[in-house]
Amino acid sequence: MLRRNGIKYISENFYPAKYMTRWKEMRGLSLRLAQLVRLYSLTQVMEEIDHFEFFRKYFEKDPLNFDLPESYITWFDDILESLRRGDVEEIAVRFHMLTEGVLATVGLSILRKESSDLPEFNSGIRKIIEDEARHVNFGFQLIRDKTRAIDMIQEFYPRAEAIIMDGMSYIEPMGYSWNELKGLMIELRDSRIRKLQER
């Protein structure tokens, strides 16, 4: 039961079922951005919708219904504000570098390991991992001012740590320590910064 709850909790971070109406504007803004910014791939937007649909369908008979922490809610409120402003570089940092490049990478890594005996779920997670890797790489193309981007990564990163820390009551029973996950997050953050510095 603890493992199942952990899988469901992390999955809800990818498909926040209880909070979808809070961010209902996000889909339209993402589609608009895909039209306005030539490099902002419409394919990526559609893949994100597919990811939502995967989690929705998989948990249809056992719905996701967790209360997500305030750290998560304010994080996505701020992404929505970035989309409203059309600040492409800030979107690239908040979403591609940190949401996909750190938070989702950690969550998907856990889901892949924990679902090795759930073939249908594991197959879907592996496909999402492939998509997310492309999305992170795409995010680098959106960044023009690498100094500003690195400063934003450093500024926003502690809030990403808070999201994982706030979910440890579900994650730790699966055998993952906060120090282990924090180390992975720092490694991922630093790899994004190095790639920007080397451009």
SELUMLUM-7875 format. One record per residue (C-alpha): residue in one letter; residue number from 0; x, y, z. Coordinates in Angstrom, 1 decimal, always signed. Each point is the difference from the previous one (the first is absolute). Example, Ala and Ser with C-alpha at 12.3 -4.5 7.8 and 13.67 -1.06 7.14 Angstrom:
REM residues 2
['a' 0 [+12.3 -4.5 +7.8]]
['s' 1 [+1.4 +3.4 -0.7]]
END
This chain:
REM residues 199
['m' 0 [+0.0 +0.0 +0.0]]
['l' 1 [+2.8 +2.4 +0.8]]
['r' 2 [+1.6 -0.6 -3.4]]
['r' 3 [-3.3 +0.4 -1.8]]
['n' 4 [-0.6 +3.3 +1.9]]
['g' 5 [+3.5 +1.2 -1.0]]
['i' 6 [-0.6 -0.8 -3.6]]
['k' 7 [-3.4 +1.7 +0.0]]
['y' 8 [+1.4 +3.1 +1.8]]
['i' 9 [+2.8 +0.5 -2.4]]
['s' 10 [-2.4 -0.7 -2.9]]
['e' 11 [-2.3 +2.7 +1.3]]
['n' 12 [+2.9 +2.5 -0.3]]
['f' 13 [-0.1 -0.7 -3.8]]
['y' 14 [-3.8 +0.0 -0.1]]
['p' 15 [-1.3 +2.2 +2.8]]
['a' 16 [-3.6 -1.2 -0.4]]
['k' 17 [-1.4 +2.1 +3.0]]
['y' 18 [+1.6 +3.2 -1.3]]
['m' 19 [-0.6 -0.1 -3.7]]
['t' 20 [-2.6 +2.7 +0.0]]
['r' 21 [+2.4 +2.3 +1.9]]
['w' 22 [+2.4 -0.1 -3.0]]
['k' 23 [-2.6 -0.5 -2.8]]
['e' 24 [+1.4 +3.1 -1.7]]
['m' 25 [+3.4 -1.6 -0.4]]
['r' 26 [-0.9 -2.2 -3.0]]
['g' 27 [-1.4 +3.0 -2.0]]
['l' 28 [+3.0 +2.2 +0.8]]
['s' 29 [+2.4 -2.8 -0.9]]
['l' 30 [-1.7 -0.5 -3.4]]
['r' 31 [+0.1 +3.8 -0.6]]
['l' 32 [+3.7 +0.1 +0.8]]
['a' 33 [+0.6 -2.9 -2.4]]
['q' 34 [-1.6 +2.2 -2.7]]
['l' 35 [+1.8 +3.2 +1.0]]
['v' 36 [+3.5 -1.4 +0.6]]
['r' 37 [+1.2 -1.8 -3.1]]
['l' 38 [+2.3 -2.3 +2.0]]
['y' 39 [-2.6 -0.8 +2.6]]
['s' 40 [-1.0 -3.4 -1.2]]
['l' 41 [-3.6 -0.8 -0.3]]
['t' 42 [+1.0 -3.7 +0.1]]
['q' 43 [+1.3 +0.6 +3.5]]
['v' 44 [-3.3 +1.5 +1.1]]
['m' 45 [-1.9 -2.9 -1.4]]
['e' 46 [+2.4 -2.5 +1.7]]
['e' 47 [-0.7 +1.6 +3.3]]
['i' 48 [-3.7 -0.4 -0.5]]
['d' 49 [+0.7 -3.7 -0.9]]
['h' 50 [+1.9 -0.4 +3.3]]
['f' 51 [-3.0 +1.3 +1.9]]
['e' 52 [-2.2 -2.4 -1.9]]
['f' 53 [+2.3 -3.0 +0.8]]
['f' 54 [-0.3 +0.6 +3.7]]
['r' 55 [-3.7 +0.8 -0.1]]
['k' 56 [-0.8 -3.3 -1.8]]
['y' 57 [+2.4 -2.2 +2.0]]
['f' 58 [-1.6 +1.2 +3.3]]
['e' 59 [-3.5 +0.2 -1.3]]
['k' 60 [-1.2 -2.8 +2.3]]
['d' 61 [+2.1 +1.1 +2.9]]
['p' 62 [+0.0 +3.8 -0.3]]
['l' 63 [+2.7 +2.3 +1.0]]
['n' 64 [-1.3 +2.1 +2.9]]
['f' 65 [+3.0 +1.2 +2.1]]
['d' 66 [+0.3 +3.4 +1.5]]
['l' 67 [+3.2 +1.4 -1.6]]
['p' 68 [+2.2 +2.4 +2.2]]
['e' 69 [-0.2 +3.7 -0.2]]
['s' 70 [+3.5 +0.1 -1.4]]
['y' 71 [-1.2 -1.9 -3.1]]
['i' 72 [-3.1 +2.2 -0.4]]
['t' 73 [+1.9 +3.3 +0.2]]
['w' 74 [+2.6 -1.4 -2.4]]
['f' 75 [-2.6 -0.6 -2.7]]
['d' 76 [-1.8 +3.3 +0.8]]
['d' 77 [+3.3 +1.7 -0.9]]
['i' 78 [+0.4 -2.0 -3.2]]
['l' 79 [-3.4 +1.1 -1.0]]
['e' 80 [+1.0 +3.6 +0.7]]
['s' 81 [+3.1 -0.4 -2.2]]
['l' 82 [-2.3 -1.3 -2.8]]
['r' 83 [-2.3 +2.9 +0.4]]
['r' 84 [+2.9 +2.5 -0.3]]
['g' 85 [+1.4 -2.0 -2.9]]
['d' 86 [+3.5 +0.1 +1.5]]
['v' 87 [+1.5 -2.8 -2.1]]
['e' 88 [+3.3 -0.1 +1.9]]
['e' 89 [-1.7 -0.2 +3.4]]
['i' 90 [-2.3 -2.7 -1.3]]
['a' 91 [+3.1 -1.9 -1.3]]
['v' 92 [+1.6 +0.2 +3.5]]
['r' 93 [-3.1 -0.7 +2.1]]
['f' 94 [-1.4 -2.7 -2.2]]
['h' 95 [+2.7 -1.6 -2.2]]
['m' 96 [+3.1 +0.4 +2.3]]
['l' 97 [-1.6 -0.6 +3.4]]
['t' 98 [-3.5 -1.6 -0.3]]
['e' 99 [+1.0 -2.4 -2.8]]
['g' 100 [+3.7 +0.0 +0.5]]
['v' 101 [+0.1 -0.5 +3.7]]
['l' 102 [-3.4 -0.8 +1.6]]
['a' 103 [-1.5 -2.2 -2.8]]
['t' 104 [+3.4 -1.7 -0.5]]
['v' 105 [+0.1 -1.0 +3.7]]
['g' 106 [-3.6 -1.1 +0.1]]
['l' 107 [+0.1 -2.0 -3.2]]
['s' 108 [+3.2 -1.7 +1.1]]
['i' 109 [-1.8 -1.2 +3.1]]
['l' 110 [-3.1 -1.1 -1.9]]
['r' 111 [+2.1 -1.9 -2.5]]
['k' 112 [+1.7 -2.0 +2.7]]
['e' 113 [-3.1 -0.6 +2.1]]
['s' 114 [-2.1 -1.1 -3.0]]
['s' 115 [+2.3 -2.7 -1.3]]
['d' 116 [-2.7 -2.6 +0.8]]
['l' 117 [-2.8 +2.1 -1.6]]
['p' 118 [+0.7 -0.4 -3.7]]
['e' 119 [-2.7 +2.3 -1.4]]
['f' 120 [+0.8 +2.8 +2.5]]
['n' 121 [+3.8 -0.4 -0.4]]
['s' 122 [-0.3 +0.1 -3.8]]
['g' 123 [-1.9 +3.3 +0.2]]
['i' 124 [+2.6 +1.5 +2.5]]
['r' 125 [+2.9 -0.9 -2.3]]
['k' 126 [-1.8 +1.8 -2.9]]
['i' 127 [-0.5 +3.1 +2.1]]
['i' 128 [+3.7 -0.1 +1.1]]
['e' 129 [+1.0 +0.1 -3.7]]
['d' 130 [-2.4 +2.9 -0.7]]
['e' 131 [+1.2 +1.9 +3.1]]
['a' 132 [+3.7 -0.3 -1.0]]
['r' 133 [-0.9 +1.6 -3.4]]
['h' 134 [-1.9 +2.7 +1.7]]
['v' 135 [+2.9 +0.9 +2.3]]
['n' 136 [+2.3 +0.2 -3.0]]
['f' 137 [-2.5 +2.1 -1.8]]
['g' 138 [-0.1 +2.4 +2.9]]
['f' 139 [+3.6 +0.9 -0.5]]
['q' 140 [-0.9 +1.3 -3.5]]
['l' 141 [-2.3 +2.5 +1.6]]
['i' 142 [+2.6 +1.6 +2.1]]
['r' 143 [+1.9 +3.0 -1.5]]
['d' 144 [+1.4 +1.7 +3.2]]
['k' 145 [+1.8 -2.9 +1.7]]
['t' 146 [+1.1 +2.2 +2.9]]
['r' 147 [-3.6 +0.9 +0.9]]
['a' 148 [-1.0 -3.6 -0.4]]
['i' 149 [+2.7 -1.3 +2.3]]
['d' 150 [-1.0 +2.7 +2.6]]
['m' 151 [-3.6 -1.1 -0.2]]
['i' 152 [+0.9 -3.7 +0.3]]
['q' 153 [+1.9 +0.9 +3.2]]
['e' 154 [-2.8 +2.2 +1.3]]
['f' 155 [-2.9 -2.5 -0.7]]
['y' 156 [+1.8 -3.3 +0.8]]
['p' 157 [-0.5 +0.0 +3.8]]
['r' 158 [-3.8 +0.1 -0.6]]
['a' 159 [+0.4 -3.2 -2.1]]
['e' 160 [+1.8 -1.7 +2.9]]
['a' 161 [-3.0 +1.0 +2.3]]
['i' 162 [-2.4 -1.8 -2.3]]
['i' 163 [+1.9 -3.3 +0.3]]
['m' 164 [+0.6 +0.5 +3.7]]
['d' 165 [-3.7 +0.6 +0.6]]
['g' 166 [-0.8 -3.3 -1.6]]
['m' 167 [+2.5 -2.1 +1.9]]
['s' 168 [-2.7 -1.6 +2.2]]
['y' 169 [-1.2 -1.8 -3.1]]
['i' 170 [+3.4 -0.6 -1.6]]
['e' 171 [+2.1 -1.0 +3.0]]
['p' 172 [-2.0 -3.2 +0.7]]
['m' 173 [+1.1 -1.2 -3.5]]
['g' 174 [+3.6 +0.1 +1.2]]
['y' 175 [+1.2 +3.4 -1.2]]
['s' 176 [+1.7 +2.4 +2.4]]
['w' 177 [-0.2 +3.7 -0.2]]
['n' 178 [+3.9 +0.3 -0.3]]
['e' 179 [+0.0 -2.5 -2.9]]
['l' 180 [-2.6 +2.0 -1.9]]
['k' 181 [+1.4 +3.4 +0.9]]
['g' 182 [+3.4 -1.2 -1.4]]
['l' 183 [-1.7 -1.1 -3.3]]
['m' 184 [-1.8 +3.4 -0.2]]
['i' 185 [+3.2 +1.9 +0.5]]
['e' 186 [+1.8 -2.1 -2.6]]
['l' 187 [-2.8 +0.7 -2.5]]
['r' 188 [-0.1 +3.7 +0.8]]
['d' 189 [+3.8 +0.3 -0.5]]
['s' 190 [-0.1 -1.9 -3.3]]
['r' 191 [-2.5 +2.5 -1.3]]
['i' 192 [+2.1 +2.9 +1.1]]
['r' 193 [+3.2 -1.6 -1.5]]
['k' 194 [-1.7 -0.4 -3.3]]
['l' 195 [-1.0 +3.6 -0.1]]
['q' 196 [+3.5 +1.2 +1.0]]
['e' 197 [+1.5 -2.1 -2.8]]
['r' 198 [-2.2 +1.6 -2.7]]
END
